[in-house]
Amino acid sequence: MGPYLSIGDFSRATHLTVKTLRHYHDVGLLEPADVDPATGYRRYTPAQIPVAQVIRRFRELGMPLEEIRTVMCAPDVGTRNRHIAAHLERLEAELGRTQRAVASLRALLAPSEADAVPDIRLRELPAVAAAAITETVDMVDGAAWMQGALGELYATVAGQGLAQTGPAGGLFTEAVFTDHRGESTIFVPCDGPVRAVGRVRPATVPGAELAVIEHAGPPIESDRAYGALADYVARHALAVQGPIREYYLVGQRDTADVGRWRTEVCWPVFRVGS
């Protein structure tokens, strides 16, 4: 077996605390080479140092212990690399969210002249036929639910030989914002009545007069656009009852680069001035 290292020496060699090494033993992630049955002292071999260092690197990258165990127990290099690549992709996505949040905070702290005069327009839209999915949704699940609903709607419209006649959109009741849980509708306008299948139902998206602002980035980060739109409506129009509306001009279906996504946020209004 070769020479042993005490848990203290192994801790110094790997930069993992004794407490951490004991925890890794308890959860079966990094078991000592030997445990004295009388004293319970743990001992390790020098050959275990690289394994501990790899585990420490994974933890520094935020990989959960269970996922590290899966990587370490992978049957071959290809499987191991796929697990690692999947985690790195999640880290990159999280980094992108953090960078956008930092940029948004900087813009709030030091708004530019362009931010001071947002491009908001009034638009009147007619009622349109659409395929739609309506459910009560928690806001925390909203982004995943929306993408799933859009995928189902696009597939249903195409599968029934219908043509999409405009950008997909969403209708959100007041409770979505006030309670973070409420009725949400995702729809895809199409050129004929869709047959009900799965969650998809035929619907008519009502006509409306709207104040409209465009948001760049994922819809979940559109709070600044909503704030600017509310301010504009308070100053230049009369807000009316009705769901907030969004239109997804560019989204996940078009590009994986969330910075290029474009969403129109629409507030129902009754115009009273220019």
N, C-alpha and C positions, 0 to 999 in steps of 0.2 A: 504493500500500500504506500510505503514511503513515509516521510516525516509528516507530523501533524502540526497545525497551527492552533493555538488557543483562540477562543472567540475574540479576545482583545487584540491579538496580533492580526487575526483575519480582518477585524474591523479597521485597523490601521492600514492594512494592505489594500483594502477595497474602498475605503472612505464611506462605508456603510456603518451606521451606529450599531452598537450591541443590541439596543432595543429593536432596531429594524431587522437585524439578523434573526433575533428570536421570533419576531413576527413572521418572517418569511419561512422559518422552520414550522411554525404552528399552522400556517396555511398551505404547507407543502410545496412552496415555490423553490426554496433553496434549503435542502436538508443537509445538516452537517454529516461529515463522513463517519463520525463516531460520537456516541453519547455515553458517557460513563454511567453505568446503571446505578452506581452507589451515590455519586455526587450530582448527577445530571449535567455535568460540564459538557459543553459542546466543543468538538474539535473538527477542524477542516483541513483539507489538503491543499498544497499549492496549485494543483490542477483545477481547483474550484475557483481560483481568483478570476480568470477570464470570464467565467459564467457570471459571477457576481458583478463584474464590471459591466457586462452587457445588460444585466437587469437594471443596474443603476442608470445607465444611459436611457433605457426605455422609460424608467420612472421620471427622469428629467424631461422627457418629451410628453409626459402626461398620460402614458399608456396605463390603463387599469391593470391591476394584478392578475385578474382572470385572463385578460388578453395576453399578458406576458407569458402566462403559463401555457396558453395555446401556442404561442410562437415557439417557446422552448421545447414543447413536446411535438412539434410538427414532424411528420414522418419523412419529409425530404426538404431540400433547399428551396425548391420551387414553391411549395406550400408555405414555407416560412416567409419567403419574400413577398408573397401575395398578402399575407396578414400584415406585414410591416408596411407595405405600400398603401394598404387601405387606411392604416392609422395615419400615415404621412399625408394622405389626401384630406383626411378630416382636420389635421393640423393646419394645412394650407387654407382650407375653407374657414376655419376659425380665425386664422391670421387676417384673411380678407375682411371678415366681419369686424375685427378689432381695428384694422386700418380705416375702414369706412366710419366706424364710430368715432375714432380720433379726429378724422377730417370733419365730421359733422359737428363735433364739439368745438373745434377750432373756428369753424364758420359761425357758430353761435356766439363765441367770445369776441370775434372780430369780423362781423359781417361785411361783405364787400358791397360796392354800390349796386352790383347786379342783384344781390340778395335783397336789397332795400326796395326794389321795384319788381316784384315777381310778375311773370307773364301769366296773367289770368284773363280768360275770355268767357263771354257768355255764349251759350249754345242751346239751341232748341232741337230736340231729337224726337222723331216720331216713334210710335210703338212698333216693335218688330217681333216676328216669330223666332223662337229659339228652342234649343234643347237645354234643359236646366237640371241642376241638382240642388235641392234645398234641404238643409239640416240645421239643427241647433248645435253650435260648435263653441268650444272653449277657445279663447284667443290664443292661449299657449300652443294649441294644436292647429292654429289657423293656417300657417304656411304649408305644413305637410298636407292638411286636408284639402287646401285649394289646389295644390299640384296634382294630388290624386284625382280630384273631381275633374280637373281640366283634361287629364289623360283619358279618363272614362268618357267624357263628352266628345273629345276629338275622335276617339275610336268609334263611338256610336254614330256620329254624324257621317263619318267616312264609310262605315260599314253599311249604312242604310242608303248609300248613294246620293246623299244630299250635299249641297255646296255651302260652304261657310260664306256668309254675306257681310261679315264685319268682324271687328276684333272681339275676342272673348271678354267677358266682364263679370262683375260681381255686384250684388246688392246686399247691403248690410244694415240691419235694423239698429235702432238706437242702443238697445241692450248690449250689442257687441262691444260698444265703446264704454258705456256706463257701468256694466256689470262684468265685462270681459267674457261674457257668454251670451249668445243670442242667435237668432235665426239668420243664417247666411245663405245666399243663393249664388252659385256660379253658373254662368250661361254661355252658350255659343250660338250666335244668330245663324240661322240657316234658311234655305229657300223652300222649305216645305215642312209639313207637320212630322215631327219625329215620332216613331213608335216607342212606347214606354218599354224600357228594358233595364234590368238592374235598378240602379238609383235614378236613372235618367227619365225625365218626364217632359212632355211638350209644355211650352210656356209662352206667354206673351210678355215681353219686357215693356212696361208702360212708357209712353212718351213723357218727356219732362223738359222743363227749362232749367239749365244747369250753369253754375259757375265752374269753370274747369281750369285746373292747373296740372302741369306735367311733372312727374317725379322721376328722377334718374336713380336706378338701383333697385334692389328687391322691394316689393310692396310692404314688407314688414318694417322697413326703415323709412316710411313715408310720413313720419310725424311732423317734420318741418313743413312739408307741403300742406298738410292738413291745417297746421297753425296759420300759415299765410293765407290759405283759402278762407278760413273762418274770419280772419281779420278783414279781408276784402269784402266778404258778404255783409259783415256788420256795418261797413262804411258805405257800400255802394248798391246793395240789393236787400231784398226782404226774404229771409229764410222761410221756407215752408216745410210742412210736415212731409216726410217721405224718407226712404232709405238713402244713405250715402251710396254713391255708385263709383265703381272703378272700372277702367278699361285697360286691358293688358296688351299694349301695342307691341312690345318686344319682351319676351320672357324665356323661360327655361327651354321651351320648344325650339327657340330660334338660336340661342347661344348659351354656352356654359359660363360666359363672362358676365357675372351679375352686375358689373359696373355699366354694362350696355343695356340692361333692362330698362324699359320705359313704361310707366303706368300713368294714365290720366285719372286724377282724383276729381270727382264731380259732386258738387253740393247743390241740392234742389233749391231753387230760388224763384221769387216773383220779382222781375226787374222793376225798379222804381227810379232809376237814373242811370247816367252814363258812367 
